């Protein structure tokens, strides 16, 4: 006699269909169609990526050149011990977890350096870019790409129990224009946050924590969501962090907004390359074809 199958039937629902319609500021169709690029997938990137996945962002392009190590596991929610044991590229490990969390999200992992392995043709198709980088040089490169492509980007950084988040937008705020003389000196030497790195190396400690990553990553994800809702921003229903810096300090539990705006019309970094003319050429073309 054939045994009756008692396995419960699971009905798949559209992601967030019971929750998102109740959010007054949330436009589900905009988020489902949004394209967001994230660069740098350490502790901060993990939190941003997790939040954007839970929001149901339609397409996530994730960029990083590094592999998962055991030191990442204490502050990175998307990585496992198996990933560290096998030295899985961070973008591959993160992409697998994203798909497991929300199968509706299309993930495009790019293992490469933002300085020269990601093109303007891809960046200009994004609605917003989120930077979770740990050095000034990478921020400088990302800012230049975004400014030339006309795309706003959200920056985040942290050390110990402190963290900051900022928004840079073409015509309003440029990362390069906010750099102070000492920062330019470190950037010219190919170093960034050098004093922070040296101080933590001498103390034999890791400069980041999962708590601060959660706070700053949440602010970055929220700012990215605001930039997706451009009409609401323009109407004043939402307020962007652009032109200000959100500062969080966990040791004494303080936070504040600080004016942080820089836009020099003569700055070559945010020079726009226009007009953009689409063509059929690609990196696979031979020199003769080009």
Wavefront OBJ file of the C-alpha trace (Angstrom):
o trace
v 0.000 0.000 0.000
v 1.414 3.358 -1.008
v 2.119 5.585 1.966
v 0.420 8.963 1.884
v 2.776 11.914 1.521
v 2.358 14.120 4.594
v 4.996 16.678 3.602
v 3.499 20.155 4.189
v 2.934 22.216 1.066
v 4.915 25.450 1.125
v 3.464 28.337 -0.820
v 6.062 30.851 -2.034
v 5.035 34.470 -1.665
v 6.419 37.545 -3.357
v 9.245 38.980 -1.276
v 7.896 41.494 1.240
v 4.331 41.485 -0.088
v 2.875 41.533 3.443
v 5.260 44.168 4.825
v 6.475 46.627 2.205
v 3.020 48.007 1.241
v 2.689 49.195 4.858
v 5.808 51.380 4.642
v 4.733 54.908 3.746
v 8.033 55.853 2.072
v 8.665 52.550 0.318
v 7.915 52.083 -3.390
v 8.217 48.376 -3.985
v 8.336 48.557 -7.784
v 11.251 51.016 -7.660
v 13.263 48.787 -5.358
v 12.562 45.666 -7.404
v 13.821 47.428 -10.531
v 16.804 49.106 -8.842
v 20.413 48.317 -9.690
v 22.942 48.837 -6.913
v 26.696 48.275 -7.009
v 28.601 47.585 -3.818
v 32.389 47.771 -3.617
v 34.369 46.188 -0.786
v 32.904 43.223 1.098
v 34.454 43.145 4.548
v 32.497 43.679 7.762
v 30.790 46.850 6.542
v 30.000 45.438 3.124
v 28.418 42.360 4.674
v 25.966 44.496 6.628
v 25.074 46.699 3.659
v 24.600 43.694 1.408
v 22.447 41.903 3.956
v 20.177 44.934 4.342
v 19.776 45.571 0.612
v 18.988 41.888 0.077
v 16.271 41.972 2.741
v 14.809 45.073 1.082
v 14.573 43.086 -2.163
v 16.754 45.263 -4.401
v 16.371 43.870 -7.920
v 20.019 43.619 -8.939
v 23.169 43.735 -6.829
v 26.570 44.037 -8.504
v 29.221 43.180 -5.910
v 32.910 43.985 -6.413
v 35.907 42.808 -4.387
v 39.269 41.203 -5.204
v 39.900 39.492 -1.837
v 39.289 36.010 -0.401
v 37.561 35.014 2.830
v 39.934 34.533 5.774
v 39.318 33.323 9.333
v 39.809 36.853 10.650
v 36.707 37.904 8.683
v 34.388 35.504 10.491
v 34.051 37.488 13.734
v 32.416 40.427 11.954
v 31.015 39.207 8.621
v 27.545 37.697 8.659
v 27.665 36.319 5.095
v 30.862 34.242 5.408
v 31.316 30.739 6.887
v 34.195 28.658 8.230
v 34.025 26.569 5.070
v 34.555 29.732 3.014
v 37.628 30.609 5.074
v 39.002 27.069 4.917
v 38.766 27.036 1.125
v 39.745 30.720 0.692
v 36.606 31.341 -1.359
v 36.532 34.753 -3.086
v 34.409 37.120 -1.007
v 32.115 37.969 -3.908
v 31.356 34.295 -4.542
v 30.644 33.550 -0.887
v 28.470 36.646 -0.539
v 26.575 35.903 -3.766
v 25.708 32.408 -2.551
v 24.338 33.720 0.777
v 22.340 36.459 -0.940
v 20.637 33.948 -3.236
v 19.854 31.732 -0.249
v 18.333 34.695 1.637
v 16.319 36.115 -1.252
v 16.188 34.150 -4.536
v 14.465 37.101 -6.244
v 17.620 39.203 -6.162
v 19.866 38.970 -9.212
v 23.504 38.974 -8.115
v 26.445 39.822 -10.373
v 29.760 39.060 -8.617
v 32.904 40.733 -9.982
v 36.217 39.655 -8.554
v 38.454 42.593 -9.369
v 39.910 45.934 -8.358
v 37.676 48.998 -8.627
v 40.650 51.018 -9.893
v 40.977 49.355 -13.277
v 38.732 46.287 -13.574
v 35.284 47.892 -13.481
v 34.230 50.061 -16.401
v 32.210 53.253 -16.652
v 29.801 51.464 -18.978
v 28.647 49.306 -16.059
v 28.685 52.007 -13.393
v 26.553 54.406 -15.437
v 23.776 51.783 -15.493
v 23.548 51.738 -11.692
v 20.993 53.688 -9.672
v 23.428 54.077 -6.802
v 26.856 52.778 -5.733
v 27.831 51.909 -2.153
v 31.481 51.967 -1.086
v 32.573 49.885 1.910
v 36.281 50.463 1.424
v 39.170 50.589 3.872
v 41.550 52.956 2.096
v 41.636 56.402 0.508
v 43.038 55.291 -2.816
v 40.100 52.958 -3.486
v 37.662 55.706 -2.447
v 39.403 58.137 -4.769
v 39.078 55.745 -7.716
v 35.450 54.937 -6.947
v 34.600 58.619 -6.594
v 36.207 59.423 -9.948
v 34.284 56.681 -11.717
v 30.964 57.682 -10.156
v 31.446 61.398 -10.823
v 32.303 60.785 -14.483
v 29.352 58.450 -14.880
v 26.989 60.858 -13.114
v 26.082 58.403 -10.340
v 25.738 59.192 -6.622
v 27.579 56.980 -4.147
v 27.420 56.258 -0.425
v 30.673 56.017 1.539
v 31.248 54.362 4.914
v 34.208 53.785 7.183
v 34.972 52.731 10.740
v 37.669 52.169 13.324
v 37.232 50.556 16.762
v 33.983 52.050 18.172
v 33.778 54.939 15.720
v 32.190 55.075 12.296
v 31.129 57.550 9.611
v 28.814 57.582 6.603
v 28.649 60.149 3.756
v 26.953 60.644 0.409
v 28.668 62.085 -2.665
v 26.610 63.286 -5.617
v 27.620 64.838 -8.975
v 27.286 68.610 -8.892
v 26.899 68.676 -5.106
v 29.623 66.829 -3.241
v 32.930 65.252 -4.364
v 35.168 63.042 -2.238
v 38.361 64.425 -3.783
v 37.247 67.992 -3.096
v 36.825 67.216 0.625
v 40.328 65.802 1.116
v 42.700 67.771 3.341
v 46.429 68.280 2.545
v 47.590 65.415 4.802
v 45.151 63.070 3.108
v 46.545 64.007 -0.307
v 50.075 63.264 0.928
v 49.073 59.785 2.077
v 47.183 59.233 -1.162
v 50.232 60.210 -3.252
v 52.324 57.635 -1.365
v 49.820 54.931 -2.128
v 48.808 54.777 1.535
v 45.565 55.583 3.240
v 44.549 55.946 6.837
v 48.214 55.120 7.432
v 48.273 56.235 11.050
v 45.253 54.064 11.813
v 46.866 51.030 10.203
v 50.176 51.500 12.000
v 48.522 52.121 15.360
v 46.484 48.942 15.183
v 49.380 46.845 13.891
v 51.556 47.967 16.794
v 48.786 47.165 19.268
v 48.222 43.769 17.573
v 44.502 44.329 17.292
v 41.789 44.383 14.636
v 40.437 47.911 14.039
v 36.800 46.993 13.300
v 33.874 45.470 15.206
v 30.580 43.886 14.130
v 28.600 46.352 16.273
v 29.881 49.483 14.528
v 29.622 47.705 11.166
v 25.925 47.106 11.873
v 25.297 50.768 12.722
v 27.196 52.317 9.803
v 26.070 49.617 7.361
v 22.453 50.325 8.283
v 22.900 54.063 7.636
v 24.574 53.359 4.291
v 21.806 50.991 3.216
v 19.141 53.514 4.234
v 20.854 56.291 2.263
v 21.102 54.004 -0.762
v 17.373 53.310 -0.496
v 16.680 57.052 -0.383
v 18.696 57.589 -3.555
v 16.578 54.912 -5.236
v 13.499 56.962 -4.261
v 14.623 60.069 -6.173
v 11.175 61.631 -6.557
v 10.589 61.478 -2.813
v 13.977 63.130 -2.238
v 13.188 65.925 -4.687
v 9.807 66.547 -3.030
v 11.436 66.765 0.403
v 9.651 63.685 1.719
v 13.100 62.202 2.395
v 16.382 63.937 3.262
v 19.724 62.738 1.893
v 22.968 62.737 3.840
v 24.659 64.453 0.889
v 26.764 67.399 2.122
v 26.903 66.078 5.665
v 28.722 63.329 7.545
v 27.013 61.022 10.009
v 29.407 60.330 12.887
v 28.841 57.556 15.423
v 30.918 56.939 18.548
v 30.029 53.853 20.562
v 32.287 54.152 23.577
v 30.200 56.982 25.066
v 27.211 56.485 22.761
v 27.150 59.734 20.840
v 26.239 60.575 17.274
v 25.957 63.782 15.277
v 25.716 65.268 11.796
v 28.687 67.332 10.601
v 28.841 69.611 7.563
v 30.928 67.816 4.970
v 30.679 69.348 1.522
v 33.238 70.030 -1.168
v 32.763 70.954 -4.817
v 35.472 72.734 -6.783
v 34.379 73.487 -10.349
v 38.002 73.159 -11.532
v 38.493 69.698 -9.992
v 39.461 67.270 -12.810
v 38.225 64.261 -10.835
v 34.547 64.983 -11.424
v 34.891 65.977 -15.049
v 31.993 64.400 -16.991
v 32.739 62.398 -20.128
v 29.884 63.172 -22.491
v 28.194 62.404 -24.732
v 28.106 58.641 -24.231
v 27.767 56.829 -27.552
v 26.878 53.108 -27.274
v 28.661 50.835 -29.750
v 29.151 47.139 -30.432
v 32.838 47.053 -29.475
v 33.943 44.999 -26.472
v 37.082 43.892 -24.629
v 37.091 40.791 -26.830
v 37.717 42.816 -30.000
v 41.089 42.623 -31.704
v 43.134 45.766 -32.283
v 42.268 45.772 -35.986
v 38.532 45.766 -35.184
v 38.940 48.629 -32.724
l 1 2 3 4 5 6 7 8 9 10 11 12 13 14 15 16 17 18 19 20 21 22 23 24 25 26 27 28 29 30 31 32 33 34 35 36 37 38 39 40 41 42 43 44 45 46 47 48 49 50 51 52 53 54 55 56 57 58 59 60 61 62 63 64 65 66 67 68 69 70 71 72 73 74 75 76 77 78 79 80 81 82 83 84 85 86 87 88 89 90 91 92 93 94 95 96 97 98 99 100 101 102 103 104 105 106 107 108 109 110 111 112 113 114 115 116 117 118 119 120 121 122 123 124 125 126 127 128 129 130 131 132 133 134 135 136 137 138 139 140 141 142 143 144 145 146 147 148 149 150 151 152 153 154 155 156 157 158 159 160 161 162 163 164 165 166 167 168 169 170 171 172 173 174 175 176 177 178 179 180 181 182 183 184 185 186 187 188 189 190 191 192 193 194 195 196 197 198 199 200 201 202 203 204 205 206 207 208 209 210 211 212 213 214 215 216 217 218 219 220 221 222 223 224 225 226 227 228 229 230 231 232 233 234 235 236 237 238 239 240 241 242 243 244 245 246 247 248 249 250 251 252 253 254 255 256 257 258 259 260 261 262 263 264 265 266 267 268 269 270 271 272 273 274 275 276 277 278 279 280 281 282 283 284 285 286 287 288 289 290
